[in-house]
Amino acid sequence: MASGACCGALRGFLFEYDTPRIVLIKSRKVGLVNRAVQLAILAYVIGWVFVWEKGYQETDSVVSSVTTKVKGITMTNTSELGLRIWDVADYVIPPQGENTLFIMTNLIITLNQTQGYCPELPDKTTVCNSSKDCTAGYIGTHSNGVQTGRCREYSTSVKTCEIYAWCPVENDTHLPKPAFLKDAENFTILVKNNIWYPKFNFTRRNILPSISTAYLKTCIYDPKTDPFCPIFRVHRIVEAAGQNFQEMAVEGGVMGVQINWNCDLDKPASYCVPKYTFRRLDNKDSDHTVSPGYNFRFAKYYKDTNGTDSRTLIKAYGIRFDIMVFGKAGKFDIIPTMINIGSGLALFGVATVLCDIVVLYFMKKRYYYREKKYKYVEDYELGPSETYGTQS
């Protein structure tokens, strides 16, 4: 008996064909549901797909290059360095970077270092009472050199293990406050950005055709009065990100300069303009207090008349500016237009499915409607006694 049922099901699967049947149901509820769903789909296709998302356009992502130029001079007068002028060659390190630049705002400087023997900075691993506490050849994670195995006076009250290193060793426990180059807030940054949309062979630069040489020499970016000026005052960038420059200059940090190019190439090229936004990229809050800011070391090397090598070691704190370019361009194309139109028409089938569910499963006369919707027809090519499948 089970095998007969299986054979009947198999015959039904192989030899029965379903075709849609149109049934006109006069019902206010079903009619309103149908039109409401169709209207929602139509609003989605027209409003979202075509108007907001511009589904009729072919799109391309931006390819860009960025170069920068910093200008500004400041002066310091300290007992260690005396009266000194700082220009771009002193505080922009390195001179050029890939979509990034660094401006030094604070520093710890160690002058006239030469290679030799000197006591290590005191900490729990270097303080000693005798040479027995020191290990020749030992190099710790934070060592400034290689221990010799001797214990020497670091000060009148402290002894530390002797090392072979660049001496005197750097002492970075006292960071200048306020920042050593606090006037760096008035420096300016010229950002030159060239973009290309390869699919449309469209090029553009952030120094717009309407910008003259005279204007470029005097303008400073302002989101209201000069939104397309490519020259930025450093403290305005920091303030636009909700930060305080003088606080940030002490320990350094990372700022993001975002340039957004969203271009509708169905419009004239003059409408394709950059939009600038700024934000701080490194975390600076009460939950991130370990190793804050941004710093690194570099040295300037010299050779005296005796041929002895010496150097000036600088631990530089400052602000790194990462310039990030985003963008998308769109232009009318028949292929995405037809694809989205076809997808929209296909969505209208949702209204039919939803109304069928309401009619066949939720209405009081659902059994009556089900009888009208489904009809079983025998194959008239078979004889009167030859049937297969289900029938009603």
Residue, then its C-alpha position, 0 to 999 in steps of 0.5 A: m500500500a505504501s509503494g502504491a502511494c509512492c508511485g501515485a506521488l511520483r506520477g503526480f510529480l512527473f505528469e501534473y502541471d500547475t498553471p496560475r489561475i486568475v480569480l477576481i475577488k470583490s473584497r474591500k479588505v483584500g483590494l485595499v491590502n493589494r493597493a497599499v502593498q503595490l503603492a509601498i513597492l512603487a514608492y520604494v522603487i521610485g523614491w529609494v532605488f531611483v531618486w535616493e540611490k540613483g539606481y539608473q547610474e553606473t558607479d565607480s570608486v575614486v582613485s586619488s593622490v595627495t601631496t602636502k606643504v606646511k608653512g610657519i615659523t616659530m621661535t624659542n628661547t631656553s637655557e639649554l638651546g638658547l634663542r632658536i628659530w624653528d622652520v618647516a625643515d625642523y618640525v616636519i618629519p619626514p619632509q614628505g609622507e604617503n597621504t600623511l604628515f607629521i608636525m612636531t609640537n613638543l620634544i625632549i632633546t639630549l645634546n652631544q651624545t657620544q658612545g662610551y661608558c655611563p650609568e644607566l637611568p635608575d629603575k627597579t632593574t638598574v639600581c645597584n649597591s655593588s657590582k654583584d647586582c649587575t650582569a655583564g652583557y645584560i640588555g633589558t627591554h627598556s635599556n639604553g645600552v649594554q651593561t658592563g657588570r660595574c656599579r656606578e654613582y648616578s647621583t649622590s644618593v643613587k647608584t646604577c649599573e654602568i652601560y656602554a651606550w650613547c652617553p649621556v643617556e636620555n631622561d624622558t621623565h619630564l615632558p615640557k608643559p606647555a608644549f615646546l612648540k606651542d605656537a605650531e597652532n598657527f602653522t598652515i597646511l596646503v593639501k593638494n588632492n587629485i582624483w580620477y574615476p577611471k571608468f568615466n575617465f573623469t579627473r578633478r583636483n581640490i584646487l578648483p578652476s574658480i580658485s585664483t592664485a591671488y585667492l590661494k595666497t590669502c585664503i584659510y579654510d572655513p566651512k562657512t566662508d571658504p569651504f573650498c580653500p585647500i589651506f588649513r590652519v592647524h588649530r582649526i583642524v583640531e578644534a573642528a574635531g572637538q579637541n584642544f590644540q594646546e592639550m593635544a600638543v603636549e603628548g601628540g596625537v593622530m588627526g584624520v582629514q577626510i576628503n569626500w568626493n561624491c559626484d553626479l556626472d550627469k550634472p556639469a563638472s562644476y558640481c563635483v566639489p570636495k567636502y572636508t571633515f575632521r576627527r581625532l583617530d587615536n583614543k583620548d579619554s579616561d578609558h585609554t590612559v596608557s601610552p597616550g599620544y604619538n611620539f618617536r625618536f630620531a637623531k642628528y649626527y655630527k663628527d668633530t675635528n678629532g673624528t669622534d662621532s656625536r649626535t643630538l637625540i630628539k624624542a619628538y611629540g606631535i600631531r600626525f595628520d592622516i589624509m583620507v580620500f573617499g568618493k563615488a561617482g555615478k553616471f546614467d547607464i541603460i543596463p543598471t536602469m533596466i535591471n532595477i526596473g525589472s527588479g521593481l516589477a518583480l517586487f509587485g509579485v509580493a502584493t499577490v503573494l500577500c493577498d493570497i495568504v490573507v484570502l486563503y488563510f485568514m478570511k471567513k470564506r477562505y474555504y470557498y475562495r480556495e475552491k475557486k482558486y484551485k481547479y483540478v483538470e484531467d488529461y482528456e487525451l486519456g480514456p474515461s477509465e484512465t486517470y492519474g494523480t489527484q482529482s476533485 
